[in-house]
Amino acid sequence: MPIRVVPSPVTDGATVSFQLHRSGPVSCVVYDAAGNRVASLADGFRAAGDYRLKWNAAAATPGIYFCTLESAGETRTARLTKVR
């Protein structure tokens, strides 16, 4: 369940891509560097398959963010840098 975020660095928005090998509950959340939840991109049951989620980062302040994907007992995190 690798997670990929493009573009990098992020300006107005980013696409989070991942593949689920089996169906189940999925949570995908963006946090700022202080650990505050900035956006919830997915929260619920998803079938196995490929997914692309959008994060609208236009209102986010420049800095470091983390996108955390949880599914099937696994957690993956991607680091994002938001620029002007």
C-alpha positions, 0 to 999 in steps of 0.5 A: 500500500505505497502512497504517492503525492504529486506535485512536490512541492505543493502549490494550490493542490496535490493528488494522493495516489494509492492502491488497496490490495483488499477491501476495508476501512480507509482513512487518509488525513493531512496534518500540519507539522504541529500534528493538527488535522488540516484535511480528511481526504477519505474516511470509510470503506473502500473496495480493493483497487487504485485511488486518487484523492485531491487535496485543495491546498490553496488556503494552507499556509506554506510549510511542512505537512504529512499525509497519513493513509491507514488501511488493513492495519497498515499506516503509510505517511508521505511528507509534503512541502507547501510553497506559495 
